[in-house]
Amino acid sequence: MNQNNNKNKFNRSTEALSNWPFKQIRIDCSNHPVLTQTDKCAYRLSAMWSQQEELMVKGLSNSLQVDPRQAIRIALYETSRSAQDAFNSNYIYASKGSTERGHTSRYKAGSISVTKQDKQDAQEAASALGITDKEFIRLSIIYVAKGIRDNSVRITKSKKRSQLELRKEWSKENVGKESTIKPLLEAQKEALQRKEDEELANYQERKERKKWERTVGKEEIGLSYEAFNLLNQPDPFEEFIREIADKENLSAHEEEILRYESYGITREEAEQFIKEEEEDQMTDDELDELLKLLPKQPKSASAPLKLPLRKVKDRERKQYYFKQLADASIPNDELPQEIQQVMEDYLIQQKISTFFDELYKQEEKKPEKSFFEGKLDSL
């Protein structure tokens, strides 16, 4: 299906046309030559029509805002002056042997009275094209009815009325009348909202991409934006826990218990773990004082990556500090004994092994070989 034809059927969604989705074709033909001439309609033209072609006559009559006879006369007038264009694009529908859908089974006869000039123009145009008068009448209706909708035909000395004007006219004539297309309007509103949400999401993504290119993208050579997002996706398990906590309106303490219970731990065990964590934790001031006593290390390629602190619970922030202590766990006699003890306790608690554990590991002494070992068989 031609998308341009679909666009011509609907109005753009604006505030003024919010309840006027279907485009109506209404043309003011009051100054058309056919309607202004005073000749008598004493001649007749007739043709056979299919049901769809008969509906096209009625639709053209509504669009031109005249009765069906005048609509056919206007169509004959316009087509006789653009006969070749009409023939090239629509004769397959108007021919007596047409097999196109909607243009077969012509069992309805129709005739109209026209002026001498109308009949003469139609017969001359039909003769020039090599078709019959009846085919030309059908060709005129099809050509003009389609042309005014796709804007390929302009009616002589006539003006197409605006959609806003038609909407106001309908509103005056139907005061208090309930809309028959309310479900359609609601569906249109939902579709527009989805489109706006999609455009907003695309805008946010473009904005984040540009920000990434100015910052991380310059430092992480070879890492694409898509790969970066994949590596930094939120933990689905944490999202699930927080979703349940929000839905059930759980407190921070209850959320933590839920997190433990998801691993198969009972509530009593979870309560005990949380209590022990709270007792073992240090205050921020204590941690800051502890870090001040640590020796400063020079930055190098092998130095641990210093990640920014996440804006989460104090527990995660303190764990970050503890990891910094573990990274800086170099045996140093200058460190106070209490600092070394805190570091060692943490390493043992977290089961962390460092490079220096291997250096200071005591070698096992192997027993010396006996003089007779390996020589007993030869004796």
C-alpha positions in Angstrom: 0.0 0.0 0.0 1.2 3.5 -0.9 2.3 5.3 2.3 1.6 8.7 0.7 -2.0 7.7 0.2 -2.3 6.8 3.9 -0.8 10.2 4.9 -3.5 11.9 2.9 -6.2 10.2 4.9 -5.2 11.5 8.3 -4.6 14.9 9.8 -1.5 15.8 11.7 -2.0 15.5 15.4 -2.2 19.1 16.6 -4.0 20.7 19.5 -6.5 22.3 17.1 -7.2 19.0 15.3 -6.9 16.7 18.3 -10.4 15.3 17.8 -10.4 15.5 14.0 -8.1 12.7 12.9 -9.6 11.9 9.5 -8.9 14.3 6.8 -12.0 15.5 4.9 -11.8 16.7 1.3 -14.2 19.5 0.8 -13.8 21.9 -2.2 -15.7 25.1 -2.8 -16.8 24.8 -6.5 -19.2 27.8 -6.5 -17.1 29.6 -9.2 -16.5 26.5 -11.4 -17.4 27.1 -15.1 -19.8 24.2 -15.1 -21.9 25.8 -12.4 -21.7 29.3 -13.7 -22.8 28.6 -17.3 -26.5 29.0 -18.1 -26.9 26.4 -21.0 -29.8 23.9 -20.6 -28.9 20.3 -19.9 -30.9 18.8 -22.8 -28.5 16.0 -23.8 -27.8 12.7 -22.1 -24.9 10.5 -21.4 -25.1 7.0 -19.9 -22.8 4.2 -18.6 -22.7 1.0 -16.6 -21.3 1.2 -13.1 -20.0 -1.2 -10.6 -20.9 -0.8 -6.9 -17.6 0.8 -6.0 -17.8 3.2 -9.0 -21.2 4.2 -7.8 -19.8 4.9 -4.4 -17.0 7.0 -6.0 -19.7 9.2 -7.6 -21.3 9.8 -4.2 -18.0 10.4 -2.6 -17.0 12.9 -5.3 -20.4 14.6 -4.8 -19.6 15.1 -1.1 -16.1 16.4 -1.7 -17.2 18.9 -4.4 -20.3 19.8 -2.3 -22.7 19.5 -5.2 -25.3 16.9 -6.3 -24.1 13.8 -8.2 -25.1 15.1 -11.6 -23.1 18.3 -11.2 -20.2 16.2 -9.8 -20.1 14.1 -13.0 -20.3 17.2 -15.2 -17.3 18.8 -13.3 -15.4 15.5 -13.6 -16.1 15.4 -17.4 -14.9 19.0 -17.7 -11.6 18.4 -15.8 -10.8 15.1 -17.5 -11.5 16.4 -21.1 -8.7 18.9 -20.5 -6.3 16.4 -19.1 -7.4 13.4 -21.1 -4.1 11.8 -21.8 -2.9 11.9 -18.1 -6.2 10.4 -17.0 -5.9 7.7 -19.6 -2.4 6.7 -18.7 -3.0 6.4 -15.0 -6.6 5.1 -14.7 -7.8 3.4 -17.9 -7.2 -0.1 -16.6 -10.0 0.6 -14.1 -12.4 2.3 -16.5 -12.2 -0.1 -19.5 -15.2 -2.3 -20.2 -13.0 -5.4 -19.8 -11.3 -4.3 -16.6 -10.3 -7.1 -14.2 -9.2 -4.7 -11.4 -10.8 -5.2 -8.0 -13.9 -3.1 -7.6 -14.3 -2.4 -11.3 -15.9 -5.6 -12.5 -19.5 -6.8 -12.3 -21.0 -3.6 -13.7 -24.7 -4.2 -13.4 -26.0 -0.7 -12.5 -27.0 1.5 -15.4 -26.9 5.3 -14.9 -27.5 8.3 -17.1 -27.3 12.1 -16.6 -28.4 15.1 -18.5 -25.7 17.4 -19.7 -25.3 20.5 -21.9 -24.4 20.3 -25.5 -20.9 21.5 -24.7 -20.4 18.9 -22.0 -21.3 16.0 -24.4 -19.3 17.4 -27.3 -16.1 17.8 -25.1 -16.6 14.2 -23.7 -17.0 12.6 -27.1 -14.1 14.5 -28.7 -11.8 13.4 -25.8 -13.0 9.8 -26.0 -12.4 9.7 -29.7 -8.9 11.1 -29.3 -8.1 8.4 -26.8 -9.7 5.7 -28.9 -12.2 4.6 -26.2 -16.0 4.7 -25.9 -18.1 7.5 -24.4 -19.2 5.1 -21.6 -15.5 4.3 -20.7 -14.7 8.0 -20.7 -17.4 8.8 -18.2 -16.1 6.1 -15.8 -12.6 7.3 -16.5 -13.6 10.9 -15.5 -15.1 9.8 -12.2 -12.1 7.6 -11.2 -9.5 10.2 -12.3 -11.0 13.1 -10.4 -12.0 11.2 -7.3 -8.5 9.9 -6.9 -6.8 13.0 -8.0 -8.3 15.4 -5.4 -7.2 13.1 -2.7 -3.5 12.8 -3.7 -3.4 16.4 -4.9 -2.7 15.4 -8.5 -5.9 17.1 -9.8 -6.8 20.7 -9.1 -10.4 21.7 -9.7 -10.7 24.8 -12.0 -11.6 28.1 -10.1 -12.2 26.2 -6.9 -10.6 26.2 -3.5 -10.0 23.4 -1.0 -11.4 24.2 2.4 -9.1 23.9 5.5 -9.4 21.1 8.0 -9.7 23.7 10.8 -12.6 25.4 9.1 -14.4 22.0 8.6 -13.8 21.1 12.2 -15.4 24.3 13.4 -18.3 23.8 11.1 -18.9 20.3 12.4 -18.7 21.4 16.0 -21.4 24.0 15.4 -23.7 21.5 13.8 -23.1 18.8 16.4 -23.2 20.6 19.8 -23.3 18.2 22.7 -23.0 15.1 20.4 -20.8 12.4 21.7 -17.9 11.5 19.5 -18.2 8.1 17.7 -14.5 7.8 17.3 -13.6 8.2 21.0 -11.8 4.8 21.2 -9.7 5.8 18.1 -8.8 9.1 19.7 -7.7 7.3 22.9 -5.6 4.9 20.8 -4.1 7.8 19.0 -3.2 9.5 22.2 -1.5 6.4 23.6 0.5 6.0 20.3 1.7 9.6 20.5 2.7 9.1 24.1 4.7 6.0 23.1 6.3 8.0 20.3 7.3 10.8 22.6 8.8 8.4 25.2 10.8 6.7 22.4 12.1 10.1 21.1 13.0 11.1 24.7 14.9 7.8 25.2 16.7 8.3 22.0 17.6 11.9 23.0 18.9 10.7 26.4 21.0 8.0 24.7 22.6 10.5 22.3 23.3 12.8 25.2 24.9 10.0 27.2 26.9 8.9 24.2 28.4 12.4 23.6 29.2 12.6 27.3 30.9 9.2 27.2 32.9 10.2 24.1 34.2 13.4 25.9 35.2 11.4 29.0 35.6 7.7 29.2 35.8 7.2 25.4 39.0 9.2 25.3 40.7 7.1 28.0 39.5 3.7 27.1 40.8 3.2 23.6 39.2 0.4 21.8 36.2 0.2 24.1 32.9 1.0 22.3 30.0 2.8 23.9 27.9 -0.3 23.5 30.5 -2.5 25.2 30.8 0.0 28.0 27.1 0.0 28.6 27.1 -3.8 28.6 29.9 -4.0 31.2 28.1 -1.4 33.4 24.6 -2.8 33.3 22.9 -2.9 36.7 22.8 -6.2 38.6 19.4 -7.9 37.7 19.3 -9.5 41.1 19.7 -6.2 42.9 17.0 -4.6 40.7 14.7 -7.5 41.6 15.3 -7.1 45.3 14.7 -3.3 45.2 11.6 -3.8 43.1 10.2 -6.1 45.7 11.2 -3.7 48.5 9.5 -0.8 46.8 6.4 -2.7 46.1 6.1 -4.0 49.6 7.3 -0.7 51.1 10.1 -2.5 53.1 12.5 -0.6 55.3 16.2 -0.7 54.7 16.6 -3.3 57.4 13.9 -5.5 56.0 15.4 -5.1 52.5 18.7 -6.3 53.8 17.1 -9.3 55.4 15.3 -10.1 52.2 18.7 -10.0 50.4 20.1 -12.6 52.8 17.0 -14.8 52.6 17.3 -15.0 48.8 20.6 -16.9 49.4 18.8 -19.5 51.5 19.7 -18.0 54.9 17.1 -18.0 57.6 15.8 -14.8 59.1 17.5 -15.5 62.4 20.8 -16.0 60.7 20.3 -12.9 58.6 19.6 -10.8 61.8 22.8 -12.2 63.4 24.9 -11.3 60.3 23.6 -7.8 60.2 24.2 -7.3 63.9 27.8 -8.5 63.5 28.4 -6.2 60.5 27.1 -3.2 62.5 29.3 -4.0 65.5 32.5 -4.5 63.3 32.0 -1.4 61.3 34.0 1.7 62.0 32.8 5.3 61.7 33.7 7.5 58.8 35.9 9.6 61.1 37.8 6.6 62.3 38.4 5.4 58.8 39.6 8.9 57.7 42.0 9.0 60.6 43.2 5.5 59.7 43.8 6.4 56.0 45.9 9.5 57.0 48.4 7.2 58.7 49.0 5.1 55.6 52.1 5.7 53.5 51.5 7.4 50.2 52.2 5.2 47.2 53.5 6.6 43.9 51.1 6.2 40.9 52.2 3.6 38.5 50.8 1.2 35.8 50.5 -1.5 38.5 48.8 0.6 41.0 45.2 -0.4 41.8 42.5 1.5 39.9 40.9 4.1 42.3 37.2 4.0 41.4 34.9 6.8 42.5 32.8 6.2 45.6 29.2 5.0 44.8 26.4 6.9 46.4 25.0 4.0 48.3 25.0 2.7 51.9 27.9 3.5 54.3 28.7 -0.2 54.4 29.8 -0.2 50.8 31.8 3.0 51.3 33.6 1.4 54.3 34.3 -1.7 52.3 35.9 0.4 49.7 38.2 1.9 52.3 39.1 -1.5 53.6 40.0 -2.6 50.1 42.3 0.4 49.9 44.0 -0.8 53.1 44.4 -4.3 51.6 46.0 -2.9 48.4 48.4 -0.9 50.6 49.3 -3.8 52.8 53.1 -3.5 52.5 55.1 -4.7 55.6 56.4 -1.5 57.1 57.9 -1.1 60.5 57.0 2.6 60.5 53.3 1.8 60.7 51.8 1.9 64.2 51.2 -1.6 65.6 47.4 -1.0 65.9 47.2 -0.1 62.2 49.1 -3.2 61.1 46.8 -5.3 63.3 43.7 -3.8 61.7 45.1 -4.6 58.2 46.1 -8.1 59.1 42.7 -8.8 60.7 40.9 -7.6 57.6 43.1 -9.7 55.3 42.5 -12.8 57.4 38.7 -12.1 57.6 38.4 -11.6 53.8 40.8 -14.4 53.0 42.9 -12.1 50.9 46.4 -13.2 49.9 48.9 -10.6 48.8 52.2 -10.6 47.0 54.1 -10.3 50.3 52.5 -13.5 51.7 54.6 -15.5 49.2 57.8 -13.5 50.0 57.6 -14.0 53.7 56.3 -17.6 53.6 58.8 -19.8 55.5 60.4 -22.5 53.4 60.0 -26.1 54.5 63.3 -27.8 55.3 63.8 -31.0 53.5 65.6 -33.8 55.3 69.2 -34.4 54.2 69.8 -37.4 52.1 71.5 -40.4 53.7 74.9 -41.6 52.3 73.4 -45.1 51.9 70.2 -43.9 50.1 70.0 -45.4 46.7 73.1 -47.6 47.2 71.6 -50.4 49.3 70.7 -52.5 46.3 74.3 -52.5 45.1 75.8 -53.7 48.4 
